[in-house]
Amino acid sequence: MFTSQERVLCALNHEEPDRVPVFFGTSGVTSMLTPAYEQLKSYLGIDKPTREISRIFQYARLDDEVMERFGSDGRPLLPGAAPSIHRREVSAAGFVDEWGIEWQRPAGGLYNEVAFNPLRELASEEVERYVWPDLADPGRFAGLREEALRIRDSGCAVVALPGVAAFEQTLLLRGMDAFLMDMAADRDFAEALLGTVARLMLSGMVGMLREAGDLIDVVVFADDLGSQDGLLISPAMYRALLKPLHAELIRTIKAHSPAKVFMHSDGNVFPVIEDLIEVGVDILNPVQVSAGDMGDTVRLKRRFGDRLSFCGAIDTRWALPRGTPEDVRREVRRRIADLGPGGGYILASVHCLQPDVPVENVLALFDEARVAGRYPLKT
């Protein structure tokens, strides 16, 4: 019998464990939206307050008994909140986060939306004087080592969530339209701002790794590079502006920890997968199978599977929200057959599960993973 940690590491070393490992609640992007988790807890008869991995994105922090019930092989490790002069409540439906970004939830809406980008109107010299959150504050990492040991003692993989997403964070600070224009028309300013955000995030990640790096199995970072059909920016612009930052980030992770590097990027990122492998990404998530070239999981495995592991691939656009339980089971079998041979696959939904996913489909997803994911696979 494999422990969950052994199962994950075996698969990530491109070997076949006893079954395909599962991530559910292991990170925000493999969890559930809070309203969806409330539905699941009601079904399971769990009566306790819901915690969140992210207030902004409403990623639920699943309870240990739920992750155990559904066979999740990893547990999240999160630092505390960063000190900031910006953080405050502005209304019953709005707040300002530690970066100074204001979020509001429209009446009747399900998601928080950006109401104010603090750097949108600032000139470059004003940006230099902006007061940033203290991501390296030692208080953020108090108790992390003890929590990592608790996870390790439970037999699960320790999955660190340092909150690193430099490109996304810069888009939110400046405004997506404004920063994409900066990248095209004012390269020096764009590079300086992006570099500042990346260094801040890197300092927080180093603090986390110094505290518990030797106990961490997987480090998660994110930068959404893709749209439904292709990249948000050209491959050339990715290589010029973002790839060096990703390379430095991953070098730092591997200098402070034996952990595998998990990168989350939605959309069709096929044109830069070789680049991601080159800078040291070990695990690509979420394999958004509804987006362009990412749907051909046989091709992904054949072309990249000896150098890259995959996490995700269970469709959240149609199968989970709109399909029947048997449709979900069929989707699980297909992706395991495509991505599971020889290891290198961690099963998860393409993104956090939304409230429109029936509980019966959640049950079908993870029940079928147990059945169809047993090695040797029945392909």
C-alpha positions, 0 to 999 in steps of 0.5 A, spaced: 500 500 500 502 506 498 501 512 502 498 518 499 505 522 499 508 516 496 503 515 491 503 523 489 511 522 488 511 516 485 506 519 479 510 525 479 517 521 478 513 518 472 512 511 475 505 507 476 503 507 483 497 503 486 492 508 483 492 515 479 493 520 485 487 525 486 487 532 488 481 535 491 481 541 496 489 541 495 489 548 492 484 553 490 484 551 483 483 544 485 477 546 490 470 548 490 467 555 490 464 556 497 457 556 495 458 549 491 462 547 498 456 549 502 451 544 498 456 538 498 457 539 506 449 539 506 449 533 502 454 530 507 451 532 513 457 537 515 455 542 520 461 547 521 463 554 518 466 554 511 474 557 511 477 559 505 483 559 501 482 565 498 476 570 500 477 574 493 476 568 489 472 564 494 476 558 494 473 553 499 478 550 504 475 543 504 475 540 511 480 534 512 474 529 513 471 531 506 478 530 503 479 524 506 472 521 503 473 523 496 480 520 496 485 527 496 492 525 496 495 532 498 493 537 503 494 545 502 499 549 506 498 556 507 502 562 510 498 567 514 496 574 511 501 579 509 501 586 513 498 591 509 496 599 510 491 598 505 486 592 507 479 594 509 472 593 509 468 598 504 461 595 504 457 589 506 459 587 499 466 590 498 473 590 501 480 592 499 485 587 499 492 587 502 495 590 495 490 596 495 485 593 490 478 594 491 473 588 490 465 588 490 460 583 489 454 586 485 447 585 487 445 578 486 452 576 483 456 570 485 463 573 484 467 578 486 469 583 481 475 589 481 472 595 482 478 599 483 485 598 480 490 602 484 496 603 479 491 605 473 492 612 473 499 613 477 505 615 473 511 611 473 514 615 479 508 615 483 508 607 482 515 607 485 512 610 491 507 605 492 506 602 499 506 594 498 504 589 502 510 586 507 510 579 504 516 577 507 513 578 514 516 573 519 509 572 522 506 569 516 510 563 517 509 562 524 506 555 525 508 552 518 513 547 520 508 544 525 502 544 520 507 541 514 509 535 519 502 534 521 500 533 514 506 529 513 504 525 519 497 523 516 501 520 510 499 526 505 503 530 500 504 537 503 502 542 497 505 549 499 500 555 496 505 561 497 500 565 493 505 567 487 502 569 481 506 576 478 503 577 471 496 576 474 497 580 480 500 586 476 494 585 471 489 586 477 493 592 480 494 596 473 488 594 470 488 588 464 487 593 458 492 598 461 498 593 463 497 589 456 498 596 453 504 598 457 507 591 455 506 593 448 508 601 448 512 602 454 516 596 455 521 599 460 515 601 465 512 594 464 518 590 465 519 594 472 512 594 475 512 586 473 519 585 476 517 589 482 511 585 484 515 578 482 520 580 487 515 581 492 512 575 491 519 571 491 520 574 498 514 571 501 515 564 498 523 564 500 520 566 507 515 560 507 521 555 504 526 557 509 521 555 514 518 548 511 521 547 505 524 540 506 517 538 508 514 540 502 512 536 496 509 540 491 509 548 490 504 551 487 504 558 483 500 561 477 500 565 471 494 565 467 497 565 460 491 563 455 484 564 453 479 559 450 483 559 443 490 561 444 495 566 449 493 572 452 500 575 449 504 572 444 510 567 445 515 572 443 512 577 449 512 571 454 519 569 452 521 576 453 518 578 459 515 573 463 519 567 462 525 570 465 521 571 471 518 564 471 525 561 471 528 565 477 522 563 481 523 556 479 530 556 480 529 559 487 524 553 489 529 548 487 534 551 491 530 551 497 526 545 497 526 538 493 519 540 491 516 539 485 513 545 481 506 546 479 504 551 475 497 553 474 495 557 467 488 556 464 486 556 457 490 554 451 497 554 453 500 549 448 504 554 444 509 555 450 509 548 453 516 547 451 518 553 454 514 551 461 518 545 461 525 549 459 524 553 465 523 547 470 515 546 471 514 539 473 506 539 473 501 543 468 495 545 471 489 545 469 489 542 462 483 546 460 480 541 455 475 545 453 480 550 450 483 549 443 489 544 443 489 542 450 483 538 449 487 533 445 490 529 451 493 523 447 497 528 444 499 532 450 501 525 453 505 523 447 509 529 446 510 532 453 509 526 457 516 524 458 518 531 461 511 533 464 506 531 469 499 533 468 494 535 473 486 536 472 483 535 465 476 533 468 472 538 464 468 543 468 465 546 462 460 541 460 461 534 463 461 536 470 455 541 470 451 539 464 452 531 464 449 526 467 453 522 472 455 517 467 457 522 462 462 524 468 464 517 469 466 516 462 470 523 462 474 520 468 475 514 464 477 517 458 482 522 461 485 517 465 486 512 459 490 518 455 494 521 461 495 516 466 499 510 463 506 510 466 504 515 471 505 523 470 498 524 472 494 527 478 486 527 477 483 533 478 477 538 475 479 543 470 478 548 475 474 549 482 467 546 482 462 551 481 455 551 484 452 549 478 455 542 478 450 537 481 452 533 488 451 527 484 456 529 479 461 530 484 460 523 487 461 520 480 467 524 479 471 521 485 468 514 485 470 513 478 477 515 479 478 510 485 475 505 480 478 507 473 485 509 476 487 503 479 494 500 476 495 497 471 490 501 467 484 498 463 485 502 457 
